[in-house]
C-alpha cells in the first residue's frame, strides 16, 4: 500500500468547501469520485485544511492510500484529466512514513485580497473582496500586530466552530498595498472556523476608521465574538501554502 501526497490549487467559488457534504459539491468529494474512477476502488482523501465554502487554494495539501502502481506522473496526468477545470493537482509525491496532511502540518499561510478603489474588478471579482471606502493601511498594520503571538482567539471564532480549544499562534500578519490592491497575509500554526475572515473584517473596520487600531487588543482580550467585526466574504481568501516538519 502506497501513500501519496498531493499539492492542489482550486477556485472554490462553486464548491461548499473542502469537506464532503450531503447533496453539495465539495473539493474532497470531487477527488474521491475521480480516484475511484482511476484506481477502481473507493478511496478516502484527507486535506490539510477544511477551507470554507467559496474559499480558494493555491497550496492545499492532501494525502491518500492506494495499491495502484501508476507512476507519480501518471497519477498527475490522470487526476488533471478527470477533475473539473477549476481544480488542479500541481504535484504528486510519495509521502514519508507517518505523514498526515492535517495532523503533520506545523504552519499555514492564508492571503486575503481586497480591491480598494471607486470601482470593483470585472476580472478579479471571484478572487478579491471589493471595498469602496479608502482604507488606512497604517492603522490596519498597527491593529494587526496585537494579534501576533499565542492567544485565545475566541473573539475571532465562528459560532459553530467545533475546535476543542480556541488558543492559536499567529506568526505574522502582514498588510501590503500594490496600487488598488490590499493583501492581508496571515501565517499561523492553525486557524479556527472563519478566524482569518473575522480578523480581516475587523481590520477593514479599522481601516475605515470605524474601530480604533488599539481597540483590537481589547477585542482580543474580551473573548467575545460580538466585539469583533463582520466575517469578510470568502471570495477574497486563499490558502497559499502548508508547511511540514520532517517526520521522525
C-alpha positions in Angstrom: 0.0 0.0 0.0 1.4 3.4 -1.1 0.7 6.8 0.5 0.7 9.7 -2.0 0.8 13.4 -1.2 -0.8 15.9 -3.4 -0.4 19.7 -3.8 -3.6 21.2 -5.1 -4.9 24.6 -6.3 -8.6 25.4 -6.8 -11.1 28.1 -7.4 -13.5 27.5 -4.6 -16.4 29.6 -5.9 -18.6 26.7 -7.0 -17.9 24.4 -4.0 -19.2 24.2 -0.5 -15.7 24.0 0.9 -13.2 21.1 1.2 -15.1 18.6 3.3 -17.7 16.2 1.8 -21.3 17.1 2.5 -24.6 15.5 1.5 -26.1 17.0 -1.7 -23.4 19.7 -2.1 -20.3 19.9 -4.4 -17.1 19.8 -2.4 -13.4 19.5 -3.3 -13.0 16.3 -1.3 -15.9 14.6 -3.0 -14.6 15.6 -6.4 -11.3 13.9 -5.6 -12.8 10.8 -4.2 -15.0 10.3 -7.3 -12.1 10.7 -9.6 -9.8 8.5 -7.5 -12.4 5.7 -7.6 -12.6 6.1 -11.3 -8.8 5.9 -11.7 -8.0 3.2 -9.2 -11.3 1.2 -9.5 -11.6 1.3 -5.7 -13.3 3.7 -3.2 -10.5 6.0 -1.9 -10.6 8.4 1.0 -8.6 11.6 0.7 -7.5 13.8 3.6 -6.8 17.5 3.3 -4.6 19.8 5.3 -7.4 22.3 6.0 -11.2 22.4 5.6 -11.4 25.5 3.5 -14.9 27.1 3.8 -17.5 27.5 1.1 -16.1 29.8 -1.6 -12.6 29.9 -0.3 -9.7 29.2 -2.8 -6.4 27.4 -2.5 -3.0 27.7 -4.2 -1.2 25.2 -2.0 -3.7 22.9 -0.3 -2.1 19.6 0.6 -3.8 16.2 0.8 -3.0 12.5 1.0 -4.5 9.1 0.2 -3.6 5.5 0.2 -3.6 3.3 -2.9 -2.4 -0.1 -4.2 -2.1 1.3 -7.7 1.3 1.0 -9.4 0.8 4.1 -11.6 3.8 6.4 -11.6 3.6 9.8 -10.0 3.5 11.5 -13.4 0.7 9.1 -14.5 -1.3 10.0 -11.4 -0.7 13.7 -12.1 -1.9 13.4 -15.7 -4.9 11.1 -14.8 -6.1 13.3 -12.0 -6.0 16.5 -14.0 -7.6 14.9 -17.0 -10.6 13.8 -14.9 -11.0 16.6 -12.3 -13.1 19.7 -13.1 -11.1 22.5 -14.7 -11.3 24.7 -11.5 -9.4 22.0 -9.5 -5.8 21.2 -10.5 -3.1 19.0 -8.9 0.3 20.7 -9.2 2.4 18.0 -7.6 2.2 14.3 -6.7 4.8 12.8 -4.3 5.4 9.6 -2.3 4.6 10.6 1.3 7.0 9.8 4.0 6.1 7.2 6.7 3.8 8.8 9.3 2.8 11.7 7.2 -0.7 13.1 7.7 -1.9 16.1 5.6 -3.7 17.8 8.5 -2.0 16.4 11.7 1.6 16.8 10.4 1.1 20.4 9.4 3.0 22.9 11.5 2.3 26.2 9.7 -0.2 27.6 7.2 -0.4 30.8 5.3 -3.6 32.5 4.1 -3.8 35.6 2.0 -6.8 37.8 1.7 -7.2 40.2 -1.3 -9.1 43.4 -1.3 -9.8 45.8 -4.2 -9.9 49.3 -2.7 -10.9 52.0 -5.1 -14.0 53.7 -6.6 -15.0 50.7 -8.8 -14.8 46.9 -8.5 -12.8 44.5 -10.7 -14.5 42.6 -13.5 -11.6 40.2 -13.8 -10.9 39.6 -10.1 -14.4 39.6 -8.8 -14.2 35.9 -7.8 -10.9 36.3 -6.0 -10.9 39.7 -4.3 -13.3 41.5 -1.9 -14.3 45.0 -3.1 -14.2 47.9 -0.5 -15.0 51.3 -1.9 -14.2 53.3 1.3 -10.5 54.3 1.3 -8.7 52.2 3.9 -5.9 53.5 6.2 -3.2 50.9 5.8 -1.1 52.3 8.7 -3.9 51.9 11.2 -4.6 48.4 9.9 -0.9 47.4 10.3 -0.9 48.8 13.9 -4.0 46.8 14.8 -2.7 43.6 13.2 0.3 43.5 15.5 -1.9 43.0 18.5 -2.9 39.6 17.0 0.6 38.3 16.6 1.7 35.7 19.1 -0.1 32.9 21.0 -3.6 34.0 22.1 -7.1 32.8 22.9 -8.9 33.8 19.6 -12.5 33.3 20.9 -13.4 36.8 19.7 -12.4 35.7 16.1 -14.0 32.3 16.2 -17.1 31.3 14.2 -20.1 30.5 16.4 -20.4 26.9 15.1 -16.7 26.2 15.4 -16.1 22.7 16.9 -12.5 23.1 17.9 -11.6 21.9 21.4 -9.5 25.0 22.1 -9.5 28.5 20.8 -5.8 29.1 21.5 -3.7 29.6 18.4 -0.4 31.2 17.4 -0.1 33.8 14.7 3.5 34.1 13.5 2.9 37.2 11.4 0.1 39.3 10.0 1.4 41.5 7.1 -0.6 44.1 5.2 0.7 45.4 1.8 -0.7 47.6 -0.8 0.0 47.4 -4.6 -1.8 50.3 -6.3 -5.5 49.5 -5.8 -5.0 46.0 -4.2 -4.5 45.4 -0.5 -3.2 41.9 0.6 -3.5 40.7 4.2 -1.2 37.8 4.8 -1.6 35.7 8.0 0.7 32.8 8.9 -0.1 30.6 11.9 0.1 27.1 13.4 -3.6 26.6 12.7 -6.9 28.5 12.4 -10.4 28.3 13.8 -13.5 28.3 11.7 -13.9 31.7 10.0 -10.9 33.0 12.1 -9.0 34.6 9.2 -12.1 36.2 7.7 -13.2 37.6 11.0 -9.8 39.1 11.6 -10.0 40.6 8.1 -13.4 42.0 8.7 -12.2 43.6 11.9 -9.1 45.1 10.2 -11.3 46.5 7.5 -13.3 48.3 10.2 -10.1 49.7 11.5 -9.1 50.9 8.0 -12.4 52.6 7.6 -12.0 54.4 10.8 -14.9 52.7 12.5 -12.7 50.9 15.1 -9.6 52.5 16.7 -6.5 50.4 16.0 -5.6 49.9 19.7 -9.2 48.6 20.4 -8.2 45.4 18.6 -6.2 44.4 21.7 -9.4 44.9 23.8 -11.4 42.9 21.3 -8.9 40.0 21.5 -8.8 40.0 25.3 -12.6 40.2 25.7 -13.1 36.7 24.2 -16.4 37.8 22.9 -17.3 37.3 19.2 -19.8 40.2 19.3 -17.0 42.7 19.8 -15.1 41.8 16.5 -16.1 42.9 13.0 -18.2 41.1 10.5 -16.9 38.0 8.8 -15.3 39.1 5.5 -16.7 37.3 2.3 -15.0 34.1 1.3 -14.0 35.1 -2.2 -11.0 37.1 -1.1 -9.4 34.3 0.8 -6.8 31.8 -0.5 -4.8 29.1 1.3 -1.3 29.9 -0.1 0.7 27.0 1.4 1.1 24.4 4.2 4.4 23.7 5.8 5.5 20.4 7.5 8.3 19.3 9.7 10.2 16.2 8.5 8.7 13.1 10.2 10.9 11.4 12.8 
